[in-house]
Amino acid sequence: MSTTFRDAVFAGTIQQSLFHLRYKLLDAIHQARRSPDQARAVAAVRAMDAPLVAFTVAFNVPPAIELLSDAMARFMPDVPLVVCDNSDDPTAPPKIRAFCEAAGRVYIRLPRAPLVKKFSSRSHATALNWVLRNIIRPAGVRRFATLDHDLVPLGPANLLSHLQEQPCYGYVQRHGRSRAWYLWPGYALFDLDRIPVSKINFGTDRLLGLDTGGRMWTTLYQHMDEATFRAAPIRSGVVPGHEGEKVHHVFDDWFHIGQVSYRDANQNAVGVMRACFDADPDRLMEKTRP
């Protein structure tokens, strides 16, 4: 069967190049936009001079940010958490900002990205790429973690130790057909002393079937030895006593509630987990075992 001009343009490497060029241009426009919190946030992060800084992208659910922050303050007080607010619900940012100011967390209201659907992987990807170019690099951060806003640490953790023997670490996702793999940026760590920042791109690669962070398959992961790469272990967990109990993922000792920005039931799970944390934080790991 013959190949038409349209087939040649909109399939294979040509299509892939066109899609990536489009996203690169849109990201460049977004990254040129400024936040009113930007200069203050860069100065605050630089002043921390921390061995590793954690960044989370907030999206519409203040209680999730509060639980992540409070649990980190208890279990890993030496790891700064920077809250990057990508909310599109106008009622959320004032609450998240007020909490961060009271808790001593750095807060940044992110500028809106052009032509991005609010509940898309692109929304998270463009937010992280903006933070990388406009906060992480200018602040001189060399090692950083990207954490989903509905993660909850269940106990003490040494994030920096995961980067002792390899330049990045986290939860690996794979695509069976393309055999490509990448780190889910809801739980990932990177060492910029060993990874050129030009290789980091949190964009999706839809043509390879890869979600947020998948763009780094081409620039980074395919050049690494998957056989020797140490990935974060994954196990099952439950929100203790939550009605309609379901199985959740736990990466190392980080519990992922999941999809709290999209489902009311999972927002309720944040409240149940919060109550468990407040009642007995040191038994949280035990209580979440299925």
C-alpha positions in Angstrom: 0.0 0.0 0.0 1.4 3.4 -1.0 2.1 6.1 1.5 0.5 9.5 0.9 2.1 12.8 1.7 -0.4 13.3 4.6 0.6 10.0 6.0 4.3 10.9 5.8 3.8 14.2 7.5 1.5 13.1 10.3 3.1 9.8 11.2 6.4 8.6 12.5 9.4 10.8 13.2 8.1 13.8 11.2 5.0 13.9 13.3 7.0 13.4 16.5 9.3 16.3 15.6 6.3 18.6 14.8 4.6 17.8 18.1 7.8 18.3 20.1 8.5 21.6 18.3 5.0 22.8 19.1 5.4 22.0 22.7 8.9 23.5 22.8 7.6 26.8 21.5 4.6 26.8 23.9 7.0 26.0 26.8 9.3 28.9 25.8 6.3 31.3 25.9 5.3 30.0 29.3 8.8 30.1 30.7 9.1 33.7 29.7 6.1 34.6 31.9 6.9 35.9 35.3 5.3 35.3 38.7 5.0 38.1 41.3 6.5 35.6 43.8 9.4 34.7 41.6 12.3 36.9 42.9 11.4 36.4 46.5 11.1 32.6 46.0 14.5 32.3 44.3 16.1 34.3 47.0 14.5 32.2 49.7 15.5 28.9 48.1 19.1 30.1 47.5 19.4 31.2 51.1 18.4 27.7 52.3 21.6 26.3 50.8 20.1 22.8 51.4 21.6 19.6 50.1 18.3 18.7 48.5 15.1 20.7 48.0 11.7 19.2 47.3 9.2 20.8 45.0 5.5 20.1 44.7 2.9 21.4 42.3 -0.3 22.3 44.1 -3.6 22.0 42.2 -6.9 23.1 43.9 -6.7 21.0 47.1 -5.3 23.0 50.0 -5.7 20.1 52.5 -3.5 17.9 50.4 -0.7 20.4 50.6 -1.2 20.9 54.3 -0.9 17.2 55.0 2.2 16.7 52.8 3.9 19.7 54.4 3.0 18.7 58.0 4.1 15.1 57.5 7.4 16.2 56.0 7.9 18.6 58.8 7.6 15.7 61.2 9.5 13.0 59.4 12.1 15.0 57.5 12.4 18.5 58.9 15.7 19.1 57.1 14.2 18.9 53.6 12.7 22.2 52.4 9.4 21.9 50.6 8.6 24.6 47.9 5.0 24.8 47.0 4.4 25.8 43.3 0.7 26.7 43.0 -0.8 25.8 39.6 -4.5 25.9 40.8 -7.2 27.1 38.5 -9.8 27.3 41.2 -9.6 30.9 42.3 -10.6 30.0 45.9 -7.6 27.7 46.4 -4.5 30.0 46.0 -5.3 32.3 48.9 -5.7 29.3 51.2 -2.5 27.6 50.1 -0.6 30.8 50.3 -1.8 31.6 53.8 -0.9 28.1 55.0 2.6 28.3 53.4 3.3 31.6 55.1 2.1 30.3 58.5 4.2 27.1 58.0 7.3 28.8 56.8 7.1 27.2 53.3 8.2 29.0 50.2 5.2 29.7 48.0 5.1 30.5 44.2 1.9 31.3 42.3 2.7 29.9 38.8 1.7 31.8 35.6 -0.9 30.2 33.4 0.5 28.1 30.6 -0.9 28.8 27.1 -3.1 26.3 25.3 -3.1 23.8 28.2 -6.2 21.9 29.4 -6.6 22.2 33.1 -6.9 18.4 33.8 -4.2 17.3 31.4 -0.7 15.8 31.9 0.6 18.9 30.0 -0.6 21.1 32.9 1.7 19.3 35.4 4.5 19.1 32.8 4.5 22.8 31.9 4.4 23.7 35.6 7.5 21.6 36.4 9.4 22.9 33.4 8.6 26.5 34.4 9.9 25.8 38.0 13.0 24.1 36.7 13.9 27.2 34.5 12.7 29.9 36.8 13.3 28.7 40.3 15.6 25.7 40.5 18.3 26.9 38.1 18.4 30.6 39.3 18.4 29.5 42.9 21.4 27.3 42.3 19.7 24.1 43.4 21.8 21.0 42.5 19.7 18.1 43.9 15.9 18.2 44.0 12.9 16.1 44.3 9.5 16.4 42.6 6.6 15.2 44.8 3.0 14.9 43.9 0.8 17.1 46.1 -1.2 14.1 47.4 1.8 12.1 48.6 2.1 11.5 52.3 5.4 10.3 53.9 4.7 7.5 56.4 7.9 7.8 58.4 11.4 9.2 58.3 13.2 9.2 54.9 16.6 10.1 53.7 15.9 11.3 50.1 19.5 12.4 49.5 20.8 8.8 50.0 19.0 7.7 46.9 21.3 9.8 44.8 24.6 8.5 46.2 25.1 5.8 43.5 23.1 7.1 40.6 22.1 10.5 39.1 18.3 10.1 39.4 15.8 8.0 41.3 12.1 7.4 41.6 9.1 5.4 40.6 9.7 3.9 37.1 6.8 3.7 34.6 7.1 1.8 31.4 5.3 1.5 28.1 5.2 -2.2 27.0 5.0 -1.6 23.2 7.7 1.0 22.9 9.8 -0.5 25.7 10.5 3.0 26.9 10.7 3.8 30.6 10.8 7.0 32.6 10.5 8.4 36.1 7.0 9.5 37.2 7.6 13.1 38.4 5.2 12.6 41.3 8.1 10.8 43.0 11.4 11.5 41.4 14.9 12.8 42.4 17.6 14.4 40.2 21.2 15.4 40.7 22.2 18.3 38.4 25.8 17.7 39.2 25.6 14.5 37.1 22.7 15.4 34.7 23.0 18.3 32.3 19.9 20.5 32.9 19.3 20.5 29.1 18.4 16.8 29.3 15.6 17.4 31.8 12.2 18.0 30.3 9.0 17.0 32.1 6.9 17.0 28.9 4.9 14.1 27.7 5.7 11.9 24.7 2.3 10.8 23.4 3.7 9.1 20.3 5.7 6.8 22.5 2.7 6.4 24.9 4.6 8.2 27.7 2.9 10.5 30.3 4.4 13.4 32.3 8.2 13.1 32.3 8.2 10.7 29.4 10.0 13.2 27.1 13.2 12.4 29.1 13.3 8.9 27.6 14.8 10.4 24.5 17.2 12.9 26.2 18.2 10.9 29.3 16.8 7.5 30.2 17.5 5.6 27.0 21.2 6.4 27.5 21.2 4.8 30.9 21.6 1.1 31.8 18.1 0.0 32.9 19.5 -3.3 34.1 21.6 -1.6 36.8 19.2 1.3 37.5 17.8 1.1 41.1 14.1 2.2 41.1 11.9 2.9 44.0 10.1 -0.2 45.2 6.3 -0.1 45.1 3.7 -1.8 47.3 0.0 -1.5 48.2 -1.6 0.5 50.9 -5.0 1.6 52.1 -6.4 4.7 53.7 -7.3 3.3 57.1 -11.0 3.0 57.7 -12.0 5.0 54.6 -15.4 4.1 53.2 -15.1 2.5 49.8 -11.6 1.4 50.7 -9.3 0.9 47.6 -5.7 0.0 47.1 -3.2 2.8 46.7 0.4 2.9 45.7 3.2 3.3 48.2 6.6 4.3 46.8 9.4 3.5 49.4 7.5 4.8 52.4 5.5 7.5 50.5 1.7 6.9 50.3 0.0 8.2 47.2 -3.6 9.0 47.7 -4.0 9.8 44.0 -6.3 11.9 41.8 -7.5 14.2 44.6 -7.9 17.1 42.2 -10.4 15.1 40.1 -12.5 12.9 42.5 -14.5 14.0 45.5 -14.0 10.6 47.1 -10.3 10.9 47.0 -10.5 14.4 48.5 -12.4 12.7 51.4 -9.5 10.3 51.7 -7.2 13.2 52.3 -9.4 14.1 55.3 -9.4 10.6 56.6 -5.6 10.3 56.3 -5.3 13.7 58.0 -7.3 12.5 61.0 -5.1 9.4 61.2 -1.9 11.5 61.1 -3.2 13.9 63.7 -4.3 11.0 66.0 -1.0 9.0 65.9 1.5 10.0 63.2 4.1 7.4 64.3 1.7 4.5 63.5 0.6 5.8 60.1 2.8 3.2 58.3 1.3 0.4 60.3 -2.3 1.6 59.8 -2.0 1.9 56.0 -0.9 -1.7 55.5 -3.7 -3.7 53.7 
